[in-house]
Amino acid sequence: MATRHFTKAEARAAAQGATRQFAARSAGQILESVRASARDSEAFDIFLSHAIADAELVLGVKQLLEQQGATVYVDWSHDRQLDRSKVNAETAALLRQRMRQSKSLGVLKSEVQHPTRVA
């Protein structure tokens, strides 16, 4: 799959379309509800790295990529059991596993500054 850049406007429009489709639920709720049961052997085209504060943009980019036929891994969609407030060695190991299951890495660059914590 070729490198593709989406504008915030494109991502928000796609997220709004998905939100309309799922009534009055938030972007985070939609991502959780459309979660595929990610088996340990499931393969993804793209591991989407992002800041949780960008839920609407994450949903929009995920929708746009899936419209192009890609399978997209988003941690809080596929692995709801992860606790983002308590990142530990097990969380890091699972994310490394999901990265290995993915053909490529997509980065949703955020204007939100968060300290990175590596376990």
C-alpha positions as CSV (number, residue, x, y, z in Angstrom):
1,M,0.0,0.0,0.0
2,A,1.4,3.4,-1.0
3,T,2.0,6.1,1.6
4,R,-1.1,8.2,2.0
5,H,-1.5,11.4,3.9
6,F,-4.9,12.5,5.1
7,T,-5.8,16.0,6.2
8,K,-7.6,16.6,9.5
9,A,-10.7,17.7,7.5
10,E,-10.7,14.4,5.6
11,A,-10.3,12.4,8.9
12,R,-13.0,14.4,10.7
13,A,-15.4,14.0,7.8
14,A,-14.8,10.2,7.7
15,A,-15.3,10.1,11.5
16,Q,-18.5,12.1,11.3
17,G,-19.8,9.7,8.7
18,A,-19.0,6.7,10.9
19,T,-20.6,8.5,13.9
20,R,-23.8,9.2,11.9
21,Q,-23.8,5.5,11.0
22,F,-23.7,4.5,14.6
23,A,-26.1,7.1,16.0
24,A,-24.9,9.4,18.8
25,R,-21.9,7.4,20.1
26,S,-18.5,8.8,20.5
27,A,-15.5,8.0,18.3
28,G,-14.0,5.9,21.1
29,Q,-17.3,3.9,21.6
30,I,-17.5,3.2,17.9
31,L,-13.9,2.0,17.7
32,E,-14.6,-0.3,20.6
33,S,-17.9,-1.6,19.1
34,V,-16.4,-2.4,15.7
35,R,-13.5,-4.3,17.3
36,A,-12.6,-7.5,15.5
37,S,-11.7,-10.2,18.0
38,A,-8.0,-9.9,17.4
39,R,-6.6,-13.4,17.6
40,D,-2.9,-13.8,18.4
41,S,-2.3,-14.8,14.8
42,E,-4.4,-12.1,13.1
43,A,-2.5,-10.0,10.6
44,F,-2.9,-6.3,10.0
45,D,-1.9,-4.1,7.1
46,I,-1.2,-1.1,9.4
47,F,-0.5,-0.6,13.1
48,L,-1.8,2.9,13.7
49,S,0.3,4.8,16.3
50,H,-1.6,7.7,17.9
51,A,-2.4,9.8,21.0
52,I,-5.7,8.8,22.7
53,A,-6.7,12.5,22.8
54,D,-7.1,12.3,19.0
55,A,-9.9,9.7,19.1
56,E,-12.0,11.4,16.4
57,L,-9.0,11.7,14.0
58,V,-8.0,8.1,14.8
59,L,-11.5,6.9,13.9
60,G,-11.5,9.0,10.7
61,V,-8.1,7.8,9.5
62,K,-9.0,4.2,10.4
63,Q,-12.2,4.5,8.3
64,L,-10.4,6.1,5.3
65,L,-7.7,3.3,5.4
66,E,-10.4,0.6,5.7
67,Q,-12.2,2.1,2.7
68,Q,-9.1,1.5,0.7
69,G,-9.1,-2.1,1.8
70,A,-6.5,-2.0,4.6
71,T,-6.9,-3.8,7.9
72,V,-5.9,-1.4,10.7
73,Y,-4.8,-2.2,14.2
74,V,-5.8,0.4,16.9
75,D,-5.0,-0.7,20.4
76,W,-8.1,0.5,22.2
77,S,-10.2,-1.0,19.5
78,H,-8.7,-4.4,19.2
79,D,-7.3,-4.9,22.7
80,R,-9.8,-3.2,25.0
81,Q,-8.3,-4.9,28.1
82,L,-5.2,-2.6,27.9
83,D,-5.1,0.0,30.6
84,R,-3.5,3.1,29.1
85,S,-3.0,4.6,32.5
86,K,-0.9,1.7,33.7
87,V,1.5,0.8,30.9
88,N,3.7,-2.1,32.0
89,A,5.9,-4.8,30.5
90,E,2.9,-6.9,29.5
91,T,1.3,-4.0,27.6
92,A,4.6,-3.2,25.8
93,A,5.0,-6.9,24.9
94,L,1.5,-7.1,23.5
95,L,2.0,-3.9,21.4
96,R,5.3,-5.3,20.1
97,Q,3.5,-8.5,19.1
98,R,0.8,-6.4,17.3
99,M,3.5,-4.5,15.5
100,R,5.0,-7.8,14.3
101,Q,1.6,-8.8,13.1
102,S,1.4,-5.7,11.0
103,K,2.9,-5.1,7.6
104,S,3.5,-1.4,8.2
105,L,3.4,1.3,10.8
106,G,1.2,4.4,10.4
107,V,1.7,7.4,12.6
108,L,-1.0,9.9,13.4
109,K,1.0,12.9,14.3
110,S,-0.7,14.8,17.1
111,E,-0.4,18.4,18.2
112,V,-1.0,17.1,21.7
113,Q,2.2,16.6,23.6
114,H,2.4,13.6,25.9
115,P,5.4,12.1,27.6
116,T,6.3,8.7,26.2
117,R,6.8,6.0,28.7
118,V,8.5,2.8,27.6
119,A,8.2,-0.3,29.7
